[in-house]
């Protein structure tokens, strides 16, 4: 099993809907998780971090961590076409971040 | 807002030529990372520096890649000779220390195309 796994998508949602992005992880990573957004041709941008079990909200974004099931989720409420990007899940392995392959999100008007 | 600076933004090189990328981390950041991201994949760590010392270069193809951070500040990543499979985005990131619990900020990256 890879350390961090994501479905590559694309995930297509209509404007205004909730987009749900998921990530699973192995025992080889620690309990610090991060979501990055990456627009085509650009570098990744950190949008959320989560360290504790449960939910963490920041504006339209909610990160969810379930340690028992070893998954991390990112919910985007009221999705906008400008949210169309690849979303990378990352987990800390000692002193470095390990990334998943990313999920491509498409929000259509 | 402090940024990680990278140059060049784009580089096209011929197969078997040498190419170099430069990164200047956020001031005061002791840890510097070079990642490679092939199109459609996630970033993969190539090398990690703590100050001027290499902490992890287990995924660096050492027969053709080299990296240095001589004064513990800016860093250079070199490829010689370049191969077609090296076409990718090369990303630099920095953090105050490797043990920080926080995520880190990437530079704008260098898009390398080997022809």
Interface residues (C-beta under 8 A of the other chain):
Chain A: X4 X6 X8 X32 X34 X36 X41 X42 X43 X44 X45 X46 X49 X51 X88 X90 X92 X94 X95 X96 X97 X98 X99 X100 X101 X102
Chain B: X31 X33 X40 X41 X42 X43 X44 X45 X48 X55 X56 X89 X91 X97 X98 X99 X101 X102 X103 X104 X105 X106 X107 X108 X109 X111
